[in-house]
Amino acid sequence: MIYIKSSTDINLIKTAATIWKKVRVMLIANTKVGVNLNALDEQVAELVASLGATCSFWQYHGFPKHLCISVNDELIHGIPRDYVIQPNDLITFDLGITYQQHVCDAAFTIHVAPTSDVPAKINVATQAALWQAIQVIKPGIHIGDISHTIANVAQAHGYTVMKDFGGHGCGNYLHEDPIILNYGKPHTGPKVVPGMTLCIEPMLMTGSDAYFIDPVDQWTVKSKNHQLTCQWEHMVLVTTDGCEVLTGEWHDS
C-alpha cells in the first residue's frame, strides 16, 4: 500500500530525519582507522536513545544490531561485528530512526583514510546515481523513471546495479510500497504524487551483479566476485513541484 502522508505524518518524519542527521554527524566524526564496528553500533544506540527515538532496525525480523554497517564487498545488511576499520575501507552506514511511530531511513558511505582512488570512484558514481534520480522526482513521473535513471548513471560510470534489492516507500512504516528498483523502464510503475515519502537507494556493484547472503550471519549481502560495492540512500518528500530531500546536506567523495 502506498501511504500519502498527512501534515502530522510529515512533521514527525522530519523530526526523525533531524535525529538521523545528528547520528550521521557522530558517525562521520568517529569513523576512523582502528575503530571497532561494534563500538560504533553501541554509540549509535546511545545517541538515538538520548534523542528520544529508537533504532528501526533493532530486532527487525530478528536483525541483531542497531544499524547496518557494510564494508567493501558487503553491499547491504552488514551486521556490526568485531572488525577494526582499516585504511582504504569503503564503509556504508544504513540507519533507520523511529520517532513517535514514524520512520526515517537513509544510508551514506565513507571512504576511510584513502590509499587508492578505486573506492572513491564507485562512491562518486553511486552518489551521482542518487542525485540524478532525485532530480527527476516530481508529481506526474513514474517510479520506473527513477529506476531507469539510476541504472543509466551506473552504466555510464562502468558499474552494474543490484537487481534484487532497491528503494521503497517509508515513513509510517519502515518498508512501504512502492518498491523502487535500481533498474526499470521509463513511464512504467506507480505515478508519483505529492505527499509520498520515498527512499531512493542506488546499490552499485563492480563487474557483476551476482551476490550471495552470508551463510553464517544470514543477513549480509556480498558480491560474489568480492569486488567493491557501494550504497547510498536519501529519503525524499514529494512536493507539489518537485521533492524535498529530508536527509541531505552532506556529501562524501
C-alpha positions in Angstrom: 0.0 0.0 0.0 1.2 3.5 -0.9 0.7 5.9 2.0 0.1 9.6 1.2 1.4 11.4 4.3 -0.7 13.9 6.2 0.9 17.1 7.6 1.2 15.4 11.0 2.9 12.5 9.4 5.3 14.8 7.6 6.2 16.7 10.7 7.0 13.6 12.6 9.0 12.1 9.7 11.0 15.3 9.5 11.8 15.1 13.2 13.0 11.5 12.7 15.1 12.8 9.8 16.6 15.5 12.0 17.7 12.8 14.5 19.1 10.7 11.7 21.3 13.6 10.6 22.6 14.1 14.1 23.6 10.4 14.2 25.3 10.9 10.8 27.4 13.8 12.2 28.6 11.5 15.0 29.4 8.6 12.7 31.4 10.8 10.3 33.4 12.1 13.3 34.0 8.7 14.8 34.7 6.5 11.8 38.5 6.2 11.7 41.2 3.7 11.2 41.4 1.4 14.3 37.8 1.9 15.4 35.7 -1.3 16.0 32.3 -1.6 14.3 30.7 -2.9 17.5 31.8 0.3 19.2 30.1 2.4 16.5 26.9 0.4 16.9 26.9 1.0 20.6 27.5 4.7 20.2 24.6 4.9 17.7 22.2 3.1 20.2 23.2 5.5 23.0 22.8 8.7 20.9 19.5 7.7 19.4 18.1 6.8 22.8 19.3 10.2 24.2 17.4 11.9 21.5 14.1 10.2 22.4 14.0 7.8 19.4 14.7 4.2 18.7 16.7 2.4 16.0 14.3 1.0 13.5 16.5 -2.0 12.5 16.9 -3.3 16.1 15.3 -6.8 16.1 13.5 -6.0 12.8 12.8 -9.6 11.6 15.5 -10.6 14.1 18.2 -8.2 13.0 20.6 -8.3 15.9 22.1 -4.8 15.8 21.1 -1.1 15.7 22.2 -0.2 12.2 23.7 -1.9 9.1 27.4 -1.4 8.5 28.7 -2.9 5.3 32.4 -2.9 4.4 33.9 -3.1 0.9 32.4 -6.2 -0.9 29.4 -6.1 1.5 26.7 -4.3 -0.3 23.8 -4.1 2.3 22.6 -5.5 5.6 26.0 -5.8 7.1 25.9 -6.7 10.8 28.2 -4.6 13.0 30.8 -7.0 14.4 34.3 -7.3 15.9 36.0 -5.7 12.9 38.6 -2.9 13.2 38.5 -0.3 10.4 41.4 -0.4 8.0 42.9 2.3 5.7 41.1 2.4 2.3 37.9 0.7 3.7 34.7 1.7 2.0 32.1 1.7 4.7 28.3 2.1 4.3 26.1 3.0 7.2 22.4 2.3 6.8 20.3 3.6 9.6 16.6 3.8 10.4 15.2 6.1 13.1 11.7 5.7 14.6 10.2 8.7 16.3 6.6 8.5 17.6 5.8 5.7 15.3 7.2 7.5 12.2 10.4 6.4 10.4 13.3 7.9 8.6 15.6 5.5 6.6 18.8 6.5 4.8 22.4 5.5 4.1 25.8 7.0 3.3 29.2 5.7 2.6 32.6 6.8 3.8 36.0 6.1 2.2 38.3 5.9 5.2 42.0 7.0 5.0 42.2 6.6 1.2 45.3 4.8 -0.2 43.7 4.2 -3.6 41.2 6.0 -5.8 39.3 2.8 -6.7 36.9 3.0 -3.7 36.4 6.7 -4.4 35.3 6.0 -8.0 32.4 3.7 -7.1 31.4 6.0 -4.2 31.2 9.0 -6.5 29.3 7.0 -9.1 26.7 5.8 -6.5 26.2 9.4 -5.3 25.8 10.6 -8.9 23.1 7.9 -9.5 21.3 9.0 -6.3 21.3 12.7 -7.0 20.4 12.4 -10.7 17.5 10.2 -9.7 16.4 12.7 -7.1 16.4 15.4 -9.7 13.8 13.7 -11.8 11.3 13.3 -8.9 8.2 15.4 -9.2 4.5 14.8 -9.4 3.4 13.0 -12.6 6.5 11.0 -13.3 6.5 7.2 -12.7 8.6 5.1 -10.4 10.2 3.5 -13.5 11.6 6.9 -14.4 13.6 6.9 -11.1 14.8 3.3 -11.6 15.8 3.9 -15.2 17.9 7.0 -14.2 19.8 5.0 -11.5 20.7 2.2 -14.0 21.8 4.7 -16.7 24.1 6.6 -14.4 25.6 3.4 -13.0 26.2 2.0 -16.5 27.8 5.3 -17.6 30.3 5.0 -14.8 31.1 1.4 -15.7 29.2 -0.3 -12.9 26.2 -2.6 -12.6 23.3 -2.4 -10.2 21.8 -4.8 -7.7 18.6 -6.0 -9.2 17.0 -7.9 -6.3 17.0 -5.1 -3.7 16.2 -1.5 -4.0 14.5 1.6 -2.6 11.0 1.9 -1.2 8.3 4.0 0.4 8.9 4.8 4.1 7.5 7.0 6.8 4.5 5.4 8.5 6.3 2.1 8.4 9.9 1.2 7.7 9.2 -0.5 4.4 6.2 0.6 2.3 5.1 0.5 -1.3 6.2 1.4 -3.9 9.3 -0.7 -4.4 11.9 1.4 -6.3 14.3 -0.9 -8.1 17.6 0.3 -9.4 16.7 -0.5 -13.0 13.5 -0.1 -14.9 11.6 1.3 -17.9 10.6 4.9 -18.2 6.9 5.7 -17.9 6.1 2.5 -16.0 5.1 1.8 -12.5 3.1 3.8 -10.0 2.7 7.5 -10.6 4.4 9.9 -8.2 2.1 12.3 -6.3 2.6 14.9 -3.6 2.8 13.5 0.0 4.7 10.4 -0.9 7.9 9.8 1.1 10.4 7.7 -0.8 13.8 6.2 -0.1 15.9 6.4 -3.2 18.6 3.7 -2.8 21.2 3.1 -5.5 23.3 0.0 -5.0 26.3 -0.4 -7.3 28.5 -3.4 -7.9 31.8 -3.9 -9.8 31.9 -6.2 -12.7 28.9 -8.3 -11.9 25.5 -8.2 -10.1 26.0 -11.7 -8.7 25.8 -11.9 -5.0 25.3 -14.2 -2.0 23.9 -13.8 1.5 26.5 -14.7 4.2 25.7 -18.2 5.3 26.9 -17.6 8.8 25.0 -14.4 9.8 22.2 -14.9 7.2 21.9 -11.2 6.6 25.0 -9.6 4.9 24.6 -9.3 1.1 28.1 -9.7 -0.5 29.3 -9.5 -4.1 30.0 -13.0 -5.4 33.3 -11.8 -7.1 34.3 -10.0 -3.8 34.8 -6.7 -5.7 33.8 -3.3 -4.3 30.2 -2.4 -3.8 28.5 0.8 -2.7 25.1 2.0 -1.4 23.7 5.5 -0.8 20.2 6.3 0.2 18.2 9.5 0.8 14.7 9.9 1.9 12.6 12.5 0.0 9.2 14.1 0.3 7.4 14.6 -2.9 6.1 18.2 -3.0 3.8 20.0 -5.5 6.6 20.9 -7.8 9.4 18.5 -7.1 10.8 16.9 -3.9 12.5 17.8 -0.6 15.5 15.8 0.4 14.9 15.1 4.1 18.3 13.6 4.8 20.5 15.8 2.7 23.3 18.3 3.3 26.4 16.0 3.4 28.4 14.5 0.5 31.5 12.3 0.6 33.8 11.7 -2.3 
